[in-house]
Amino acid sequence: MVTELWMILHGLEIAQRRGYTKVIVASNCIMVVDMTKKCSRITHSMALVRKIKEVSGQVSTVKFQFVNRERNKVADWLTKSCHSNDINLVYVDVPTPHVRRLLLKDIL
């Protein structure tokens, strides 16, 4: 759960730096979505949740939503393909053919 919060924070910071005004944060962890929406649950990650709220307040519109793993094949594939010790951040501006196929499956 903490890893997911860090990923959300970094994603929001990237969106802010790139000047995005509308961002949808989708997670397959309902607890993370609830924490970022309400900020009411007291956990050891509250400082991280507060930082997410602070950064999301600097973007015009941010929507946090739960999307189960079966409905987000791209995110599921990316998660499974990453190595736990891989610390490099990779930007993908154009989807690969494999990612395009997964996106089409998500739409269908």
N, C-alpha and C positions, 0 to 999 in steps of 0.2 A: 504494500500500500504506500509506503514512503517513497519507493522508487517511482510509482505512478505520479505522486504529487510533485516530485522533482521534474519529471518529464513535462507535466502540465505547466509548471513555472517556466521552464526553459522555452517551451513552445510559445507561451504568452510573451515572453521577453523578445523572442525572435519576431513574432507578429508585430509587436510594438515598434521595434527597430525598423522593420520594413514598411511601417506606416499603414498597416491594415486597420480598418475601422470597424469591421464586423468579423467576429471570430466565433466559431462553434467548437467547443471542447467536448469531444466524445470519449467516454471511458466505459469499459466493461466492468468496472467496479462500482457498484451502487453506493457503497460507503464513501468512496472518494467523491462521487458526485454530490451526495448529501452534505458532506463536510464543506465542499467548496461553495455550495449554494447557500447553506444556512450558517456555517461557521459557528454552530452551537454546540457541537460535540467536543468535550474536553479530552484531548489526547496528547501524547508526547509530540505530535506533529503540528500543534496549534501555531507555532511561529511560522512554519512553512505555509500553512493555510492562510494566515494573515498576509504573508508576502504575496501569495497568489491573488488574494483580494485586492491588495494594493496595486499590483501590476494590471489586473483586469480593470480596475477603476480608471486606468490611464488609456484604455482602449474604448472607443465609443460604445460598441455593443459586444458583449461577451455572453454567450449562452452555454451553460453546462448541461450536458445530457447523457443519460445512460443509453448505451447501445450494446446489446449482447454480442458475444463473440461470433455467433453464427451470422449476424447481420453486418459484420464489418470484417470481411475476409482479408482486406489489405492490412489493417492494423494487426490482425491475428498472425498473418504471414510474416510481417515485419518483426513482431515480437519473437516469434519462433526462430527466425533466421539470425537474430542478433546473439552475439556471444556475451555472457555475463561479465567478462573481463574487458570487453571492447569499450574504450572510453572516448573514441573519436566520434565527433558529430558529423554526419553526412547530410548535406542538403540535396534534395531531389526535386528539381523544378519541373522536369518532364518525366511522366511515368514510363517505366519500361514496358515492353509488350506483355510481360507476365502480370504486372500490376494492372494494366489495362483490362486484361481478361478477368482478373479478380473484381475490378470495379464493375464490369458488366454483369458478373454473377451477383454482386450486391444489389444492383439495380433490379435484376430479374427476381 
